[in-house]
Amino acid sequence: MTLAVNKISKQFGRFPALNSVSLQAREGEFLALLGPSGSGKTTLLRVIAGLDKPDQGSVFMDGVDFLKLSARERRVGLVFQQYALFRHMTVAKNIAFGLDVRPGKSRPSRQAIKARVDELLALTHIQGLGDRYPAQLSGGQRQRVAVARALAFEPRILLLDEPFGALDTKVRKELRSELRRIHDETGVTTILVTHDQEEAMALADRVVLMNRGQIEQLGSPQELDDAPASPFVFEFLGECNRLPCKVSGGVALNNGFAAPIIGGGTSEGEGEALFRPSDTQLDSGPVGDGLPVRVVQVGGRGALRTIECQALSGHRLFAELPEHLAGHFEAGQRARLTARRVVVDIKAKSADPSASHLEAPTREIA
Amino acid sequence: MIGTVARRPIRGPIPIALLLIALGWIGLTIGAPLATVLVEATAKGSDAFFAAFGDPDAQAAIRLTLIVAAIAVPLNAAFGLAAAWSIAKFNFRGKSLLLAIIDLPLSMSPVVSGLVWVLLFGANGWFAPWLEAADIKIVFALPGIVLGTILVTVPLIARELIPLMSAQGADEELAASTLGAGGWTTFRRVTLPNVRWALLHGVLLCNARAMGEFGAVSVLSGHIRGLTETLPLHVEAVYNEYDFVGAFACATLLAGLAVVTLVAKTILERAGASAAKKGSAK
């Protein structure tokens, strides 16, 4: 099954929730809609599910015009953050609901429904819980029931709205890999909405990174990591150091600091270099390349240590080093700092970091 | 469980004194009058007691009371469900106004609830010319009594349902519709079962109030013996004629209704609580 979302726009009052968003999901693909709150990811999911009507654009599922169908007619499996299980029904009844309510002849026989329920209890690893009520289950178990219920009536597509948001970290990680397994076993096209970049990058075949109602970048986790389309993407996907720099010939420069810009880049001028603590290198030698800094603090435990440094200009920069390298540094010591790779935010000259996103050019992504 | 306070056995003079005051007050204001009803009703023996119900006027009053309740309670249940559904599950203009209007009869004297209908449909009322022309009698007839009863009891079911439905939200209904359920199926299989105990509770209270209503009905009934007198009106009429046994015998019916309501209410609350336990315990 393929989903084609074409130039969808949606406004709430004067707030543009979605601004001409287009994307396609391939058959059996696992997509993650990732973005900060207010980026439009949940609105897009609701438009696909039929809970919100877009102002413009089209949604086709295998050639069927979804916008002409009500939520009820779309046969879309939807999983809510707060589970939304039917509280007065047993787990088995919950899972059977989508089949039970089919009219007349299209309703499967009682045995067929029971077989399907058993199949889904097994798929979601909650065998033996069929007679329980939702309130008698843990949060993780409830979300498994919700997934089973959404899959039982063989939906065209499975949509999940922050499904792990209400769960604690341990259960969340466990359920995350379970969701991927269930997806791989059923092969159902799946779209997950999340604000957790780690979750999106770990689970999805492709990630749709959204910001202010538009798609910033759409690609595999690897592509987003290797070739971020904008400073926003780079910043959203991980921790960043920021350092003012001059840009020349694909290199970001600042007082001995010289780091290659990802993708080269053709712009010249002034800007801010963004780079990850894990891409940051420290050298304790007295001479050589690198931005002169003073070590403020060595923190962290285990194999990776975080070293906080301060440049002469006052900027605080963090470097993540393996334990054996971090051992060379202590507070107060002088060192030189470089980065393996940076992203440059050319327009961010002012001190207001939010202004950069307002002005950031949005790119067309195929 | 939230809301449960650790209880201690009563000890010391002050708690015991408070307890005695509470019990004494209840005995004086509720127990004694109830006992009086029973004593007076059976003062001239059981024959006289049962003879009171043989009176055709008494039977007519009982019949009328049942008819009024049988019309008013289902209508209020339907209205209460519709109002609670729209208030709890949707946002619309005038929502808080609707909420306030539903509560209005609670703070209004029942006599006023009766008088407004007289003002509208009475002999000198706004609609009197049309009603006269169409030969429809509302005031001093069954329709008027039903209208007065409905107006007095309209908040009772809605108020049971609104807080519960608001707390439950609309997520389950959304889930049901994405799973292919239509509006009626969703209502029947998801919404209604989720509020069934509260609905029964409201129906019970509404019924007790509808059968016992005096003020509004008194204004609207016209007190025609055997025709437009409900049980509470009949009790008053008989009492005013110094037929104390007859009055108190009929009063035992109303008192009995209160006791039955109380017992049923307790049972429902237990059932509701155990359903809630099923619905909230880990």
Interface residues (C-beta under 8 A of the other chain):
Chain A: A49 G50 L51 S70 A71 R72 E73 R74 R75 V76 G77 L78 F80 Q82 A84 L85 F86 R87 H88 M89 F97 G98 V101 R102 Y133 P134 A135 Q136 S138 R149 A150 F153
Chain B: Q168 D171 E172 L174 A175 A176 S177 T178 L179 G180 A181 G182 T185 R189 V190 P193 N194 A275 K278 G279 S280 A281 K282
